[in-house]
Each structure stands twice: as C-alpha cells, then as structure tokens.
C-alpha cells in the first residue's frame, strides 16, 4: 500500500499481487489535520480488504535533502501506522510527486476543479510505483535491500 499523507487528505494506492504496478484506489479526507482516528480506521479497512503486508509512506524531504515540518509529521504518522497496524512502514522520498501528479493531470486535460480530487491519489500511485520499481531493480541486479 502506498500513502501520500497530506494535511487534510491521504491518497491511497495498492499494488497488484506481483508487485509490478500501482493503482490509485481512493483519497481519504478529514476535516482537521490532527483528527486521524477515522483516517487510520479507513486505512486499516483497506489493509484487510487488499491483504496488505507493508506500507510505503511518502516522505516529503526538502529539495536540499533536509527534513522540514511536513516530513516530521510524516514520521509521526509512520509511528502511528506501525503501532495501529503492526505492519512495517517504509518512508519513501516523495519529492516532486505531487508536482508530477498535477502535471500528468494537466497534460491529460483534467479540469482544474477535478484535479484537486485526484491529485493525492495519483501522488500515492507515483510513490508506490517508485518503490515497486526499486524492488524490481534490486531483484534484477541482486542488490542488497535498503529497508
């Protein structure tokens, strides 16, 4: 499962069983940033529904590779997810994924008001696909894991 954790939304993506492709499944919305109980409950439902064995969480580092406020919030969310689900949570560098998702939607002629509803889900797809591609390359070249 790939997650793009934002201040009031969480984009969610799931991989196929062969760990080749990522598909966006939904965007979880909440009214306030610190109200996470329903968000975590929905993630748990999706974990059961899709038989998830690990979570890849977008890690929004600054462009200069430093850790900012959003990255700290992602680290806190990672800890919550691990406690609540018992699953390993991998932080995955997500720099520019939201920008890439927005650009993809613009190139696809998606209307501005419609883009907002799907950009986080598409960002989650890009995060998870990046991780899946890493796993594939690791297997191809028999590289050691960085997990």
TORTOR-173815 format. One record per atom (N, C-alpha, C, O): x, z, y; atom name. Coordinates in steps of 0.02 Angstrom, whole numbers, plus 32768, in hexadecimal, padded with zeros to 4 digits. Each point is the difference from the previous one (the first is absolute). Layout:
// TORTOR-173815
{{X Z Y} CA}
...
This chain:
// TORTOR-173815
{{802B 8000 7FC5} N}
{{7FD5 8000 803B} CA}
{{802D 8000 803E} C}
{{8030 8026 8004} O}
{{7FBF 7FB0 802B} N}
{{8023 7FFD 8040} CA}
{{7FD4 801B 8037} C}
{{7FC4 7FEF 8002} O}
{{8057 8039 802B} N}
{{7FDA 801D 8036} CA}
{{8023 7FF3 8043} C}
{{803C 8009 8007} O}
{{7F9C 7FE2 802A} N}
{{8017 7FFA 8045} CA}
{{7FDC 8037 8026} C}
{{7FC6 7FF9 8012} O}
{{805D 803F 7FFB} N}
{{7FE4 803B 801E} CA}
{{8003 7FFB 804C} C}
{{8037 7FFD 801D} O}
{{7F8F 8003 8003} N}
{{7FFD 7FFD 8048} CA}
{{7FDD 803E 801C} C}
{{7FEC 802C 7FDB} O}
{{800E 7FD6 8067} N}
{{7FE4 803C 8020} CA}
{{7FB7 800B 7FEE} C}
{{7FEB 803A 7FFB} O}
{{7FEE 7F91 7FFC} N}
{{7FB9 800A 7FEC} CA}
{{7FEB 7FD3 7FC6} C}
{{7FC5 8000 7FED} O}
{{8069 7FDB 7FF7} N}
{{7FF0 7FD5 7FC6} CA}
{{8038 8005 7FCC} C}
{{8038 8012 800F} O}
{{7FB5 7FDC 7FB3} N}
{{8031 7FF8 7FCB} CA}
{{7FEF 7FBF 7FDD} C}
{{7FCB 7FFA 7FE1} O}
{{8061 7FD5 8023} N}
{{7FF7 7FC2 7FDB} CA}
{{8015 800B 7FB8} C}
{{8032 8022 7FF3} O}
{{7FA9 7FC2 7FDE} N}
{{800D 800B 7FB9} CA}
{{8008 7FBE 7FDB} C}
{{7FD7 7FD2 8009} O}
{{805D 8029 7FCF} N}
{{800C 7FC5 7FD6} CA}
{{800F 8018 7FB9} C}
{{8018 8038 7FF6} O}
{{7FDA 7F9E 7FDA} N}
{{800C 800E 7FB9} CA}
{{8026 7FC4 7FE2} C}
{{7FF5 7FC7 8014} O}
{{8036 8048 7FBD} N}
{{8023 7FC9 7FDE} CA}
{{7FDA 7FEC 7FC1} C}
{{7FD7 8025 7FE7} O}
{{8038 7F9F 8001} N}
{{7FE6 7FEB 7FC0} CA}
{{8025 8029 7FC9} C}
{{8031 8021 800F} O}
{{7FB7 7FDB 7FB4} N}
{{801D 8028 7FCA} CA}
{{8048 7FED 7FF0} C}
{{8026 8029 7FE7} O}
{{7FEE 7F99 8028} N}
{{8044 7FE9 7FF2} CA}
{{8031 8010 8039} C}
{{803B 7FEF 7FFD} O}
{{7FAB 8031 8038} N}
{{8029 8012 803A} CA}
{{8020 7FC4 8022} C}
{{803A 8001 8013} O}
{{7F9E 7FC9 7FF3} N}
{{8019 7FC2 801F} CA}
{{7FE3 7FF7 8046} C}
{{8024 7FEF 802F} O}
{{7F9A 801C 7FD8} N}
{{7FE0 7FF3 8041} CA}
{{7FD9 803D 8018} C}
{{7FE8 8028 7FD9} O}
{{8013 7FDC 8069} N}
{{7FD9 8035 8020} CA}
{{7FC1 7FE2 801E} C}
{{8001 7FCA 801C} O}
{{7FC8 805A 7FDE} N}
{{7FC0 7FEB 801D} CA}
{{7FE5 8039 802A} C}
{{8000 803A 7FEB} O}
{{7FE7 7FB6 8051} N}
{{7FE1 8032 802A} CA}
{{7FBB 8010 7FE5} C}
{{7FDB 7FD4 7FEC} O}
{{8015 806D 8013} N}
{{7FBD 8012 7FE6} CA}
{{7FD3 8020 8035} C}
{{7FC4 7FF7 7FFE} O}
{{8059 802F 8030} N}
{{7FD5 801D 8034} CA}
{{8029 8021 8037} C}
{{803D 800A 7FFA} O}
{{7FA1 8005 803C} N}
{{801C 8029 8036} CA}
{{7FD5 803E 8005} C}
{{7FC3 7FFD 8009} O}
{{805D 803D 7FF0} N}
{{7FDD 8040 8005} CA}
{{8004 8016 8049} C}
{{8036 8003 801D} O}
{{7F90 800B 8001} N}
{{7FFD 8015 8046} CA}
{{7FEF 804A 8004} C}
{{7FDD 801B 7FD5} O}
{{803D 8006 805F} N}
{{7FED 8044 800E} CA}
{{7FF7 8008 804B} C}
{{801B 7FD9 8027} O}
{{7FBF 8059 7FED} N}
{{7FF0 800A 8046} CA}
{{803A 801E 8028} C}
{{8009 7FF0 803A} O}
{{801D 803D 7FA6} N}
{{8038 8020 8023} CA}
{{803E 7FFE 7FD5} C}
{{7FFC 8000 7FC3} O}
{{803E 7FFD 805D} N}
{{803F 7FF9 7FDC} CA}
{{800C 8037 7FCE} C}
{{8017 7FF2 7FC9} O}
{{7FDB 804C 8049} N}
{{8010 8038 7FD4} CA}
{{7FC9 8012 7FCF} C}
{{8005 8032 7FDD} O}
{{7FC6 7FA6 801F} N}
{{7FCA 800C 7FD0} CA}
{{800C 7FD4 7FC2} C}
{{7FE9 7FC7 7FFC} O}
{{803C 8056 7FD3} N}
{{8017 7FD8 7FC8} CA}
{{7FDD 800E 7FBD} C}
{{800D 7FDE 7FCF} O}
{{7FC8 8054 802F} N}
{{7FE2 8013 7FC0} CA}
{{7FDB 7FC6 7FDF} C}
{{800A 7FF2 7FC5} O}
{{7FCB 7FEC 8060} N}
{{7FDA 7FC8 7FE4} CA}
{{802E 7FC5 7FEF} C}
{{7FF5 7FDD 7FCF} O}
{{803E 8018 805B} N}
{{8030 7FCA 7FF3} CA}
{{8024 800D 7FBE} C}
{{8006 7FD3 7FD6} O}
{{8012 806A 8020} N}
{{8023 8012 7FC2} CA}
{{7FD1 7FFB 7FC4} C}
{{8014 7FEA 7FCA} O}
{{7FAD 802B 803F} N}
{{7FD0 7FFC 7FC9} CA}
{{7FF4 7FB8 7FEC} C}
{{7FFB 7FF0 7FC5} O}
{{8000 7FE3 806D} N}
{{7FF5 7FB9 7FF1} CA}
{{803C 7FE2 7FDD} C}
{{7FF9 7FD9 7FD1} O}
{{8043 803A 8044} N}
{{803D 7FE8 7FDF} CA}
{{8001 8017 7FB7} C}
{{8012 7FDA 7FD4} O}
{{7FDA 8064 8020} N}
{{7FFD 8019 7FBB} CA}
{{7FCE 7FD8 7FD6} C}
{{800E 7FF0 7FC6} O}
{{7FB9 7FFF 8057} N}
{{7FCF 7FD6 7FDC} CA}
{{801E 7FBC 7FEE} C}
{{7FF8 7FE9 7FC8} O}
{{802B 7FF9 8067} N}
{{801F 7FBE 7FF4} CA}
{{8037 8006 7FCB} C}
{{8009 7FD2 7FD8} O}
{{801D 8064 8029} N}
{{8034 800B 7FCE} CA}
{{7FE2 8000 7FBA} C}
{{801B 7FE1 7FD2} O}
{{7FAD 8041 8026} N}
{{7FDE 8003 7FBE} CA}
{{7FE4 7FBB 7FEE} C}
{{8007 7FE9 7FC8} O}
{{7FD8 7FF8 8069} N}
{{7FDF 7FBF 7FF3} CA}
{{8033 7FCB 7FEB} C}
{{7FF1 7FD7 7FD4} O}
{{8049 8028 804B} N}
{{8032 7FCC 7FF4} CA}
{{8039 8017 7FD3} C}
{{8031 7FDB 7FF6} O}
{{7FCA 8061 7FEF} N}
{{8033 801B 7FD2} CA}
{{8046 7FFD 801F} C}
{{802F 7FE6 7FE1} O}
{{7FD8 8034 805B} N}
{{803E 7FFE 8026} CA}
{{8032 8033 7FE4} C}
{{7FED 8038 7FEF} O}
{{8052 7FB4 800C} N}
{{8033 8030 7FE8} CA}
{{8035 8011 8034} C}
{{802A 802B 7FF4} O}
{{7FD4 7FB4 8046} N}
{{802C 8012 8038} CA}
{{7FE4 7FE2 8040} C}
{{7FD8 7FD1 7FFF} O}
{{803C 804D 8038} N}
{{7FE8 7FEB 8042} CA}
{{803C 7FEA 8029} C}
{{8033 8022 8002} O}
{{7FC6 7FA5 8020} N}
{{8032 7FE8 802E} CA}
{{7FE3 8008 8046} C}
{{7FCF 7FDF 8012} O}
{{804F 804C 8015} N}
{{7FE7 8011 8042} CA}
{{802D 7FE1 8035} C}
{{803C 800A 8000} O}
{{7FA5 7FD1 802E} N}
{{8026 7FE3 8036} CA}
{{8023 8035 8029} C}
{{7FE3 8034 8011} O}
{{805C 7FBE 8000} N}
{{802A 802F 8025} CA}
{{8015 7FDE 8041} C}
{{802E 7FD7 7FFF} O}
{{7FB1 803A 8038} N}
{{800B 7FDC 803F} CA}
{{803D 8018 8027} C}
{{7FFA 8023 8031} O}
{{8040 7FC9 7FB8} N}
{{803D 8011 8024} CA}
{{8002 7FD8 8042} C}
{{7FE1 7FCC 8006} O}
{{8045 804F 8029} N}
{{800B 7FDC 803E} CA}
{{802F 7FC5 7FF1} C}
{{8022 7FFF 7FCD} O}
{{7FDE 7FCF 8060} N}
{{8029 7FC5 7FF5} CA}
{{804A 8011 7FFB} C}
{{8026 7FDB 7FE0} O}
{{7FF0 805B 803F} N}
{{8047 8014 7FFD} CA}
{{800D 802E 7FC4} C}
{{8035 8020 7FFC} O}
{{7F9C 7FE3 7FD5} N}
{{8006 8026 7FC1} CA}
{{7FF9 804B 8009} C}
{{800F 8026 7FD1} O}
{{7FDB 7FF1 8069} N}
{{7FF4 8047 8009} CA}
{{7FB9 8012 7FEB} C}
{{7FD6 7FD4 7FF6} O}
{{801E 806D 8004} N}
{{7FBF 8019 7FEA} CA}
{{7FDA 8019 803E} C}
{{8018 802D 8023} O}
{{7FAD 7FB6 7FE9} N}
{{7FD7 8015 8039} CA}
{{7FC5 8029 7FE9} C}
{{7FFB 8015 7FC7} O}
{{7FD7 7FF6 8067} N}
{{7FC5 8029 7FF4} CA}
{{7FD5 7FE5 7FC6} C}
{{7FE9 8026 7FD6} O}
{{800B 7F98 8029} N}
{{7FD6 7FE3 7FCB} CA}
{{8022 8008 7FBB} C}
{{7FDE 800C 7FCE} O}
{{8063 7FED 8030} N}
{{8024 8008 7FC0} CA}
{{7FFB 8048 7FE8} C}
{{7FF7 800C 7FC4} O}
{{800E 8024 806A} N}
{{7FF8 8047 7FED} CA}
{{7FBA 800C 7FE5} C}
{{7FF8 8024 7FCE} O}
{{7FD5 7FBF 8051} N}
{{7FBC 8007 7FE7} CA}
{{7FF9 7FE0 7FBB} C}
{{7FDB 801A 7FD6} O}
{{8047 7FB0 801E} N}
{{7FFF 7FE0 7FBE} CA}
{{8021 802D 7FCC} C}
{{7FE9 8005 7FC7} O}
{{804E 801C 804C} N}
{{8021 802F 7FD2} CA}
{{7FD1 8039 7FEE} C}
{{7FFD 8015 7FC6} O}
{{7FDE 8005 806B} N}
{{7FCF 8036 7FF4} CA}
{{7FC8 7FE7 7FD2} C}
{{7FEA 8024 7FD3} O}
{{7FFE 7F9F 8039} N}
{{7FCB 7FE3 7FD7} CA}
{{801A 7FF5 7FB9} C}
{{7FDA 800B 7FD0} O}
{{8064 7FE1 8028} N}
{{801F 7FF8 7FBE} CA}
{{7FFC 8042 7FD9} C}
{{7FED 8001 7FC6} O}
{{8026 8036 805B} N}
{{7FFE 8041 7FDF} CA}
{{7FB9 8013 7FEC} C}
{{7FF5 801B 7FCA} O}
{{7FDA 7FD7 8062} N}
{{7FBA 800E 7FEF} CA}
{{7FEA 7FD7 7FC4} C}
{{7FE0 801B 7FD2} O}
{{8032 7FA5 802D} N}
{{7FED 7FD5 7FC8} CA}
{{801E 8018 7FBF} C}
{{7FDE 8002 7FCD} O}
{{8062 8011 8034} N}
{{8021 8017 7FC3} CA}
{{7FE0 8040 7FE6} C}
{{7FF4 8007 7FC4} O}
{{7FFE 8027 8069} N}
{{7FDF 803F 7FEB} CA}
{{7FBB 7FF3 7FE4} C}
{{7FED 801C 7FCC} O}
{{7FEE 7FBA 8056} N}
{{7FBA 7FF5 7FEE} CA}
{{7FF8 7FD5 7FC1} C}
{{7FD4 800C 7FD7} O}
{{8057 7FC1 8021} N}
{{7FF7 7FD1 7FC8} CA}
{{802E 800D 7FC5} C}
{{7FF1 7FEC 7FC8} O}
{{8047 8034 8045} N}
{{8032 800A 7FCB} CA}
{{8028 7FC1 7FF2} C}
{{8028 7FFF 7FD0} O}
{{7FCF 7FCD 8057} N}
{{8023 7FC0 7FF6} CA}
{{803E 7FFD 802C} C}
{{8003 801E 8035} O}
{{8030 7FBC 7FB5} N}
{{8038 7FF4 802C} CA}
{{7FEB 7FD3 803A} C}
{{7FDA 7FD1 7FF8} O}
{{8040 803F 8044} N}
{{7FF1 7FD8 803B} CA}
{{8043 7FE6 801B} C}
{{802C 8028 8011} O}
{{7FDA 7F97 7FF2} N}
{{803D 7FDF 8017} CA}
{{7FF7 7FEB 8049} C}
{{7FD1 7FDB 800F} O}
{{805B 803C 801D} N}
{{7FFE 7FEA 8045} CA}
{{8022 7FBC 8004} C}
{{8038 7FF8 7FE9} O}
{{7FA4 7FD7 8034} N}
{{8019 7FBB 8003} CA}
{{8003 7FE9 8048} C}
{{7FCE 8001 8024} O}
{{806C 7FE9 7FF1} N}
{{800A 7FE9 8045} CA}
{{7FCC 7FCB 8011} C}
{{7FFC 7FCB 7FE1} O}
{{7FDC 8044 8052} N}
{{7FCA 7FD2 8012} CA}
{{8009 7FDF 8044} C}
{{7FD1 7FE5 801C} O}
{{806B 801E 7FFE} N}
{{800C 7FE3 8042} CA}
{{7FE5 7FB8 8003} C}
{{8010 7FD7 7FD5} O}
{{7FC9 801D 805D} N}
{{7FE4 7FBE 8010} CA}
{{7FC9 7FE8 7FD1} C}
{{7FE9 7FC7 8007} O}
{{8000 8062 7FC9} N}
{{7FCB 7FE8 7FD4} CA}
{{7FBF 7FF6 8025} C}
{{7FDC 7FD0 7FF4} O}
{{8013 805E 803A} N}
{{7FC1 7FF7 8025} CA}
{{8004 7FC3 802D} C}
{{7FD0 7FDB 8007} O}
{{806A 801A 8017} N}
{{8009 7FC4 8029} CA}
{{7FFB 7FC1 7FD5} C}
{{7FE1 7FCF 8014} O}
{{803D 8032 7FB1} N}
{{7FFC 7FC7 7FD2} CA}
{{7FB8 7FF5 7FE9} C}
{{7FE9 7FC7 7FFB} O}
{{7FF3 806F 7FF7} N}
{{7FBA 7FFB 7FEB} CA}
{{7FD6 7FE2 8038} C}
{{7FD7 7FD4 7FF4} O}
{{8034 8044 804A} N}
{{7FDB 7FE5 8039} CA}
{{800E 7FB6 8009} C}
{{7FD3 7FD8 800C} O}
{{806D 8015 7FEF} N}
{{8013 7FBA 8008} CA}
{{7FE0 7FD4 7FCA} C}
{{7FE9 7FC9 800F} O}
{{8016 8050 7FB4} N}
{{7FE1 7FDB 7FC9} CA}
{{7FB6 7FF4 800E} C}
{{7FE6 7FC9 7FF5} O}
{{7FF8 806B 8024} N}
{{7FB8 7FF9 800F} CA}
{{7FF5 7FD0 803B} C}
{{7FCF 7FDA 7FFF} O}
{{805C 8028 8033} N}
{{7FFB 7FD2 8038} CA}
{{8008 7FB8 7FE8} C}
{{7FDA 7FD4 8012} O}
{{805A 8021 7FC5} N}
{{800C 7FBD 7FE5} CA}
{{7FC7 7FE9 7FD4} C}
{{7FF4 7FC4 7FF9} O}
{{7FE9 806B 7FE8} N}
{{7FC7 7FEF 7FD7} CA}
{{7FC0 7FF9 8028} C}
{{7FC9 7FFA 7FE3} O}
{{803C 8006 805F} N}
{{7FC7 7FF8 802D} CA}
{{7FCA 8035 7FF7} C}
{{7FC5 7FF3 8009} O}
{{8051 804A 7FE6} N}
{{7FD1 8038 7FFB} CA}
{{7FF2 8019 8047} C}
{{802E 800B 8026} O}
{{7F92 7FFC 7FEA} N}
{{7FEE 8016 8043} CA}
{{801C 8045 800F} C}
{{8007 802A 7FD3} O}
{{8009 7FE2 806D} N}
{{801F 803E 8016} CA}
{{7FDA 803D 7FE8} C}
{{801E 802F 7FE6} O}
{{7FA0 7FD2 8023} N}
{{7FD8 803A 7FEC} CA}
{{7FFF 800A 7FB4} C}
{{7FF7 8038 7FE8} O}
{{8013 7F93 7FF2} N}
{{8002 8005 7FB7} CA}
{{8045 8016 7FE8} C}
{{8006 801F 7FCB} O}
{{802E 7FD1 805B} N}
{{8045 8012 7FEC} CA}
{{8008 804B 7FFB} C}
{{8020 8019 7FD1} O}
{{7FC4 800B 805F} N}
{{8008 8049 8001} CA}
{{7FE7 8020 7FBF} C}
{{801C 8032 7FEA} O}
{{7FB0 7FB2 7FF9} N}
{{7FE3 801D 7FC4} CA}
{{802B 7FF6 7FC2} C}
{{7FF9 8025 7FCF} O}
{{8033 7FA9 8032} N}
{{8026 7FF1 7FC3} CA}
{{804C 8005 8007} C}
{{8023 7FFA 7FCE} O}
{{7FF6 8011 806F} N}
{{8048 8000 800A} CA}
{{8023 8037 7FD8} C}
{{8037 7FF4 7FE6} O}
{{7FAB 8047 8015} N}
{{8020 8037 7FDB} CA}
{{8001 7FF2 7FB5} C}
{{8030 8012 7FDE} O}
{{7F9B 7FD0 8009} N}
{{7FFE 7FEE 7FB9} CA}
{{8035 7FCB 7FF1} C}
{{8022 8004 7FCD} O}
{{7FE5 7FCC 805F} N}
{{8033 7FCC 7FF6} CA}
{{8046 801E 8006} C}
{{802E 7FEC 7FDB} O}
{{7FDC 8043 8053} N}
{{8041 8022 8006} CA}
{{8010 8025 7FBF} C}
{{8039 8001 7FEA} O}
{{7F94 801E 7FF8} N}
{{800B 8023 7FBF} CA}
{{8014 7FCE 7FCA} C}
{{802A 8010 7FD5} O}
{{7FBA 7FB5 802D} N}
{{8013 7FCB 7FD0} CA}
{{804A 7FEE 800A} C}
{{8025 7FFB 7FCF} O}
{{7FF0 7FFD 806F} N}
{{8046 7FEE 800E} CA}
{{8030 8038 7FEB} C}
{{8036 7FF2 7FE5} O}
{{7FB6 804C 8025} N}
{{8029 8039 7FEB} CA}
{{8008 7FFF 7FB4} C}
{{8038 8004 7FE6} O}
{{7F8F 7FF8 7FF7} N}
{{8002 8001 7FB7} CA}
{{8024 7FC3 7FE4} C}
{{8025 8005 7FD0} O}
{{7FCF 7FC0 804E} N}
{{8021 7FC4 7FE7} CA}
{{804C 8004 8009} C}
{{8025 7FE9 7FD5} O}
{{7FF1 8035 8061} N}
{{8048 800A 800A} CA}
{{801E 802B 7FC9} C}
{{8036 7FF2 7FE7} O}
{{7FA6 8042 8007} N}
{{8017 802C 7FCA} CA}
{{7FFF 7FDC 7FBD} C}
{{8030 8006 7FD9} O}
{{7F9B 7FD4 8019} N}
{{7FFC 7FDB 7FC1} CA}
{{8037 7FCC 7FFB} C}
{{801E 7FF7 7FCB} O}
{{7FF1 7FE7 806C} N}
{{8036 7FCF 8001} CA}
{{8043 8023 7FF2} C}
{{802B 7FE5 7FDD} O}
{{7FDE 8055 8041} N}
{{803D 8028 7FF3} CA}
{{8006 8010 7FB5} C}
{{8036 7FF8 7FE3} O}
{{7F93 801F 7FFE} N}
{{8002 800F 7FB8} CA}
{{8011 7FC3 7FD7} C}
{{8026 8004 7FD0} O}
{{7FBD 7FC3 8043} N}
{{800D 7FC2 7FDC} CA}
{{8049 7FEC 8005} C}
{{801F 7FED 7FCE} O}
{{7FFD 8016 806E} N}
{{8047 7FEF 800A} CA}
{{802E 8031 7FDC} C}
{{8033 7FED 7FE5} O}
{{7FB9 8052 801C} N}
{{8027 8033 7FDE} CA}
{{8004 7FF1 7FB5} C}
{{8035 8006 7FE1} O}
{{7F92 7FE6 8002} N}
{{7FFE 7FEF 7FB9} CA}
{{8028 7FC0 7FF1} C}
{{8024 7FFC 7FCE} O}
{{7FD6 7FD2 805F} N}
{{8024 7FC1 7FF6} CA}
{{804B 8009 7FFF} C}
{{8024 7FE4 7FD7} O}
{{7FF4 8045 8058} N}
{{8047 8008 8007} CA}
{{801B 8041 7FE1} C}
{{803A 8012 8007} O}
{{7F98 8012 7FD6} N}
{{8013 803C 7FDC} CA}
{{8022 8033 802F} C}
{{8033 801E 7FEE} O}
{{7FB0 7FEA 804E} N}
{{801B 802D 8031} CA}
{{7FE7 8047 7FF5} C}
{{7FC9 8009 7FE5} O}
{{805C 8029 802F} N}
{{7FE8 8046 7FFA} CA}
{{7FC8 800C 8031} C}
{{7FFD 7FE2 8035} O}
{{7FD6 804A 7FB9} N}
{{7FC6 8010 802A} CA}
{{8016 8028 803D} C}
{{802F 8028 7FFD} O}
{{7FAD 7FCE 803B} N}
{{800E 8029 803A} CA}
{{7FCA 8036 8009} C}
{{7FFD 8021 8034} O}
{{7FD9 7FE7 7F9A} N}
{{7FCB 8033 8003} CA}
{{801D 8045 7FF2} C}
{{7FDB 8031 8000} O}
